[in-house]
Amino acid sequence: MNTLLLVHAEAALAALPWAARIAQRLKQPLVVCCLVQDPVARLEESTEAGEGESGLLAAARQGLADLDAPAKLYDCRGPGLRRAALNAVADLDTGLLVLNDSLDNAGARERGLLQQLARAAPVDVLLLDVGQLRDRPARVLFAQVRGGGIHGMRFALRALADRERPLLVIPDPDAAGRSRRAFRKVREGIGKARAEALRELPVPETMDAVIAAEVGAGDLVLVDADEDARVTRRLGHLNRLRKERPEQDFAIGVTRADHLAGPGTLSRLRERFHRHVPKLDREARRALSSRLERDGSLSVDFVVMLMLSALIAALGLIQNSTAVVIGGMLVAPLMTPMLACGLALIQGNSQQFRASCKAMAAGIGGAFIAASLVGFLSPWDDLSAEVVARGSPNLFDLGIAFASGMAAAYALARPGLAGTLVGVAVAVALVPPLAAAGIAAVKLEFPVATGAALLFVTNLLAIILGAALVFRLFGLDVSLGGSRAPRWVRLTVGGLAMALLPVSAYLVSNLQLQINDGVSRPYSKPLPASLRTAVLERVARSPGVTILAMSESAIEHGFGIEILLGVTGPADPALERELHALIRDTMGTRQPARVLFLQHAPPP
């Protein structure tokens, strides 16, 4: 972990000696990051002065040279300073973020950029106003606001105070009991050497009075940001006190624990999540963009492979062969232009977006034609169970597609996870619905064709949006040229989201229908030839009995083998017993069996 000093103005470099000493005490490397607003976001280490170097970066380099402190210097740029700074905090493995700002700036630009960072950064934060104090503090005074401050006291003992510069803890008179308990908890958890640097002052009548009496030139007054409103009032009092005593210049600081990042729970969770999402460096971003630009554009290889994939999947669907259908999924290259489309949306790359859409249109058309040809040449008029199963999508299919798009984008951006793309291709099953739509359309089964086509469109939209979301989390939206995406990007994303609304409504209604009526499971299969022959021979010896249906189900629980017989008179118990005996002799007892009689009028 690193100690990161983030500076956005040359005045903030006054905290450089402080940050160097704190990093040394914490045994952490020191990193200095200069924050500059720029249309193009980047974070680069600056090892030597270069042409076009910003004045802030040059001043920081000179300050490190004068201080003779080992540190790394980074140039951080972005269209939004807050987001660029938070990305730097995550990318630079920050353990402690040190900020230097003047309390006189409070209230400007929503309390200033650094106050916003002090709230939002998902790491431990030390916000300083060192004033004119350049040397280490003579003493550290810690004000226990509301009797808390356990984190602040522990931090001060680790990073600032020692036997020569003790930590003087000022209890809060409004929460004296809690203050004592917090002090004892800190003292019991430290060693003897640090305990000698920790002292507790008597409980004052008012905290403002004791601070005014105790603070002196060269001191540092610390407050822990447990409660924002009270901390703000305390800082205001300290700033007024320093103005009233210009001869007694002292520094003011606020500590804040990492778990208190953000103004609210959702903000803290968002920043923590953003911190732990892996980011790609410039070379990785270039490699990913180049790969998707190459593989996501229209080419003869792409169309040929997609048509062959559709042929394989269609043949598997016709024959009810799940293994062959899976083989068609693995051959399909259709997901690549969808991922390229998602990346183009995030990067505002209109040329790549058009190329990806062109590739998808040509590939989808070719695959549909190939599947329709298989359906036309098929000798069976009825649709297979595999085709019918894809004609009734529901809301879960939307979730599968969205998650698959996110997984594909994540695996593509992380080279070590490239092997999981095969599993993603199987999970989302892009080509089988398209092939099923072609087969059903040729057979004039338009309800099934419509359902399968809708499933394909659902997969298409959800994968693009899911991939775009993951690419944005990876920090790939760096070429937008500003804080807002281009107008065509906003319109396209809005159009995709709007297109999902009617699709989602249909999927929800279809799911509700399946809940009410049960899921269609056309997975019954004929009886084995030996059993079928034996049943036919036995029924043939019973006049007035006809076979209406014989099937075996391995899907529905409790069904097994069913034989439905039509009779013109009463049921024949002897026939029923003999058929059960035939089933046991042929199939064993592993399958339940039922023989049903349906009485009907004799033919005229």
N, C-alpha and C positions, 0 to 999 in steps of 0.2 A: 504494500500500500504506500502511496505517496502523500506528502504534504503539498497541496497545490495553492499557490498564491495567484489569484486571478485579478488582473489589473485592467482597467478600462480607461485610465487617465494617468498622466505622469505623476500627479499628486499621490496616487495610490501606492507608488513605489516607496513611499516613506515607511511602509510596513515590511520592506524587504529584510532589514536586519532582524526584525521580530520573527518573521517566518523562518529565516535561516536558523535562529537559535531554537525555535520550537521544533523544527524538523530534526535538529541534532538531538534534542532531549528525547523525542519520541523514537529516535533511531529509524527515521524514515527519509528516503530521498526527497530533495526539494525540487519542485517543478514550478516554473514561473510561466504563466500563460497570458499573453497580451491579446486583449479582445478588441477587434476592429470590425466595424460594420462594412459589409461588402456584399454585392449581389450574388457572388458565388461562394458557397460554403466550403471551407477546408480547414484542416487542422494539421499543421506540419511542424516538425522540429526544426529550429533554426540554429545551426551549428556555427555559422559564420556570417558576417555582414554581407548582404547582397544588394544588388542594384534594385532600386525601388522599395527599399525597406522602409516601413513606417517609422515615424518619429518615436512612437511609443516603444516599438521593438528595439530601436537603437538605444533609447534611454535605459530600458531594462537591461540590455547587454552591458552598458557602461556601469550600471549599478552593481551588477554581479561581479564585474571586473574589479571595481573599487572595494567591494566587500570580500573578494577572494573566497567566495563560497562555492563549493561544488553544487551545481544545479543544472537542470535541463531547461532550455528556453523554447517555448512553442508560440507559433503565430496562429491565432484562432480567428477565423472570419466567418461571417454569415449574414444573411439578410435580416434575421431576427437575432439580436444579441442575447436575449434570454435563452432561447433554444440552443444557440451555438455554444453558450457557456455550459448549459446542462449536458450537452453532448460531450463536451470536453471533460467534464467531471466524470462521466461514465467511461470514456475512452482511455483516460489517463490513470485508471485504477486509483482513484482518490480515496484516501482514508480520512483526511482532514482538509477542509476548504477554508482558507484564510482570505478575508476580504477587508479592505481598508476604505472607509468612507467618512466623510465629515457629517456630524449630526446636524450641522446647519443646513444640509441639503435635504433633510427629512421633509416630506410633503411634496417635493417636486417629482413629477413623473411617477405618481403612485408610490411615493416614498423612495424613489430612486431605484435604479436597476439593481444595485447591490443589495438593497433591502429585499427586493423580490427574490434574488438568488438565495439570500440567507434563509428565506422561508421555504423555497422549493427544492433546494439541492438535497438529494436523498443520502447525504453523508453528514458526519459531524462538521459543524460550522463554527468558526470564530470570526465574528464581525468586530473590527477594531476601528476606533478613532484615536490614533496615536497623538494627535495634536502636533506639538513641537518636540515631543519626546522621541529621541532617536536611540537612546541607550536602553538597556534592559531595565525593568521597573525596580524601584527600591523595595517596594512591598506590593502585595496583591490583596486588595480588600474585596471580599465577596459578600454581596447583599442577597440574603435569602428571601426572595419574594414569595410570600405565602408559605414560608417554611420549607420550601422545596430546595432544588439546586444540587441534588446528589451528583448528577452528571457533571455539572459545572465545577464542583469542588474536586471531584476525582480528576477531571481534566487539568485543572490548575495545579494540582500536586504533581501530575505527571509531566506537564509541559512548561510550567512557569515558576512555581515556588520551590524554594529549598531552605536550608537552615539559615542562610544569610538574608534571604528574601522570603519571609514567612507569609503564609496565607492566613489572613485575619478574617474570620467569618462573622458577619453581623446578623444576628437573628432578627426575624420579623416580629415585632411586638404584637401584631394581630394574630400570629400563629406561633406563639412561643413554644408550646409543647411539640408541635410538628417540627419546628426548627431544631430542637434538641434531639429528637429522634433521628432526623436526617443526619445531623452532625455525628452522633454516636455510630450510626451505620457506616458512615465513611471512615471514621477513625478506626473502627474494629476491622475494617477490610484492608488496611494498609500496614506496611512494615514499620519497624521502630524508627528508621531513619526518616521516613516521610512523616511519621506522626509528630516528630519534633518540629516540623515546619508548619503544622496545623494548629491554630489557636482559635478559640471561640471567645468573642467579646461578650460582656454582660448584655442582657436583654435591655434595649434602650426604651425610653418613653416613645420616641418617634424615630424611625429609621433615617429620615432626612437629617435630623439633628445630629445623630452620631456620625453619619457620613461626613457632614460639614465639619465636625470636630476632629475626626480622625484623618481625613485625606490630607495629603501633603504633596509637595513638589516631587515629581518623579514616580508617583504611585500609579498603579493600575486598578481601576474599580471595575469589577466583573459582575455581571448579572446573568442568570440562567433563564433562557426564554421558555419558562414553563407556561406562563400566561401572558399572552401578547399585550393585552390592554394595560396591565399593571407594569409590564416591562417598559412600554412606551412612556408612561408617566414617570417612571424612575429615570429613564434616559433623559427626558426633558429636564428634570431637576438637576441632574449631573451636568448637563450642558450649560444651564443657567449659572450653576455654581462655578464652573470653570471660567465663564465670562466675567463673573464678579471678582474672581481672583486671578487675574492674568499673570501675577508673579508666581503663583503656585500651579504651574502647568502639570496636568496629570492626564493619563490615557484612560479611555473608557472602552470596555469590551462587552460583547454579548456572546455567550456560548449557547449552542443549540444541538441537541442530540439528533442522531440520524432518524430515529423513529418518530420525531416530531416534524418531519419535512412536510411542507404544504399547509395551506390554510384550513384544510379539512381532510377527512378520511379518504375520500375519492382521489383528491389531489396527491396525497401521500402514496396511495397505491399506484397511481399512474406513473409518478416519478420513479418509484422503486422498480416497477416493471420496465420502464424505459431504460433504466440504468443497467438492468441485467440482460436486456436483449442484445445479442452480439451485434457489433457494428463491423462493417467492411471497410478496409483501408482503400486508398485510391486505386491501387493496382487490382485489388479484388473486384472493385466496382467496374473498372474498365474491362476486366476479363469477363465478368458476367454480362455486361452490356454487349460486348463483341460476340459472345457465344449466342445470345438470344437474337441478335441482329442477323447473324449468319444462319442459324438453324430455324428461325421463325419467319423467314421470308419465303416467298414462292419459288419453287424449283421443281425440276422434273423428278428428282429423287423423292421429294416430299409427296408429290401427287401419286407417283407409282406405289410407294410404300403404303400410303393411306388406302388406295384402292385395293391393294393386296390384303391389307388388314380387314377391309370391309368384306372381301370375298371369303376370307377364312371365317370371320365371325358369322356371316350369313349362312355358310355351309354348316357351321356348328349349330346355329339356331334351327335350321331346317331339320337337322337330324337329332335335335334334343341332346346334343353333346356339350356338356358344360366345359369339359377340358378343351375342346376345340374353340369354344367361345373365348375362354381365357387366353388361349394362344393368339387370337385376333386382337385382344386388348393389348397384349405385350408388343405386338408389331406396330401398333398405331403410333404415329408421330404427331398426332393432332394437338396434344397438350402444349407442345413447345410454342406455336404461334399464339396460343391463349396466354401463356406466361409472358411472352414478348409484348402482347397487347397490354397486359397489366403494367409492365414496366414502362412502356411508352406513355401510359396515362400518368404515372407518377412523375416521370421526368419531363413531361410536356413535349415529347418527341413526336411531332405530327407525322414526319416522314416514316418513322418506324411503325407508328400506329396504322397508317394506310397500308404499308407493306404486310403487316400481320393480318389485317382484315382481308386483304386480297388473297393471302395464302389460305386463310380459313375458308373463304368463300369457294375457292377452287377445290380445296380438299374435301369439303362437305359435299359439293356437287358431284365430284368424282366418286366418292364413297357411296352416295345415294344411288347413283346409276349402277355401280357394280352390284350392290345388294339387290336392286330391283331386277337386274338380269338373272341373278340366282333364283329369285322368287318366280320369275317368268318361266325358267327352265325346270322348276321343281315339278315332279310328277304328282305331288299331293295337293289337293285342293284345300284341305283344312290346315289351319295354322297350328304349329307345334306349341307345346306348353311353354317353351322358352320364349317364343315370340309373344304369346298372349300375356305372359308375366310382365313384360315390359310395357304393356299398354295401359297400366293403371298405376302411375306414380303417385306419391303422396309427399307430405311435408318432410319426412325423413330423408327423401332423396335430395332435397335442397340442402339439408344439413350435411349430408355426405359429400356433395359436390363442393360446398363452400370450404369444408375442412380439408378436402383433398387438394383444392387449389392452394390453400395456405401451406399444406404439407409439401406440395411440389415446389412452391417458391422457396420455402425454407431449405429444403434439401438441395435445390439447385444453387442457392447462395452459399451453402456450406459444403465445400468440396468433400469433406469426410463423410457426408451423408448421401452421396450420389447414388449409392446402392439401393437406397429406399425408394427411388423413383419407380422401380419396377412394381413395388407394392402399391404405390400411389396410383399407377396406371390401372391396376386390377381393381382398386377400391372405387375409382370414379367411373370406370366402364363407359368410356365416351363412345366408342364405335358401336357396340351392340344395340343401343337404342336407335341409332341412325340406321343400322342394317335392318332392325325390326320394322322401322317405319317404311323402308323401301319394300320389304317383302309383303307387309300388310297392304300397302297401297296397290301393289300389283294384283293381289288377291281380292281387291275391292272391299277389304275389311277396314273401312275408314275410321270407325271408332278406335280400333287398336292402333292404326297408323297415327291418328291424332294424338293419342296418349303417349306413344313412343316418341313422336316428334317433340311433344311438350317436355318429356323427360330429357331429351337431348338439349333443348333450349335452356332448361333449368340448369343442367350441368355447365353449359357454355357460359351463361351469365355469372353463375356463382363462382366458377373457377377464376374468371377474369377479376372479379371484385375481391375475392379472397387473396389472389396473388398480389394485387395492387396494395392491399392492406399490409401484407407481410413485407413487401419491398419498401414501403414507407417506414415501417418499424426498423428496417435495416439501415435507414438513413440514405436511401438511394434517390431521394427527391431533391438532389443538390443542383440540378441544372434548370430549375424553374425560373431563375433570374429574378426572384423577388419573393415576398412573403406570401403571395397568392398565386395560385395556378392560373395558367392562361384560360381565357374564356371558353375555348373549345373543349378543354379538359373538364371544366366544371359542367358544361352542358352535356358532355358525353357520360360522365359519371352520374349526373342527375337522370339522364335518359335510361341508363342501365338500371338504376335503382327504381325508376318508375315502371320499367318493363317487368321488374320482379314482382310488383304489387299484384297485377292480375294473375300472374303465374302462381304466386303464393296463395292467393284466394282460392284458385282452383285446387291446389294441392291440399289446402286445409279442408275444403269441402269433400274432396276425395278421401282424405283420411277419416273424416267423420262418417262418411258412408261406409267405409270398410270397418269402422268400429261398430256401427249399428248392424250391418248385414253380414259381417265376416269377410275375411280376406279370400279372394278367389285363388284357389290352389289347384290348378289343372295338372296334378301330378299323379293321377291314376295310370296304371299300366296294365297290359293284357296279362292273363294268367299264363303260367308256363305251358308250353305245347303239350306236354304229357298230361297235365291235369285238365287242360281244355279238351283234349281228345276223349279222356275218360268221362268227363261230364257230358259231352255231346252224345257219346254212345249210351250212357245210362239214361239220359232224358229221352232219347229216341225210343226207348222201350216203354215209355209211359204215354199212353194216348191222351190227347187233350192238354198236354203240357208243352209250352214253348219257352225258349230261353230269351229273356228280354235284355239282360246285361250280365257280364262277368268282368270283374276288375279286381286289382290288387292295389292297395295304397300303403306306401311306407311313410307317409307324411302325417296324416291325421291320426291322433292317438285313439286306440280302441276300435279302429275300423278293420284293418287287415284285408281279408278276402271277403268279397260279397258276390252272391249269385242271386239274381232276381229272375223268378220264373212266373210266367203267366199261365193261369189255369181257368177253365170254364166251370169247374165244380169246386168242391171243398179241397183243402190242402191235403197232401198225401204224407202222413208222418213217416211211413217207411222210406219214401223217396228222400225225405230230408235226412234221415239217419244214414242212408247209404251215401249220400253226397258228402256228409260230414266225414264218414269213414274214408272216402276217396281222398278228401283234402288231407286228413291225417296221414294216410299212407304215402301220399305224394310229397307233401310239404312238411310233415312233422307237426309238432305242437307249438312251433315258435310264432305262428301268426294266428290271431283270432279269426274266426270264420262265422259268417251268417248266411243262411239260406232263407230268402224271403219269397212268399207267394203273393201274387197280385191276381185277384179274381176278376174276370172280365166277362162280358157277354160273348156267347159263341158267335162266330161269323155267320152271316145270313146264307 
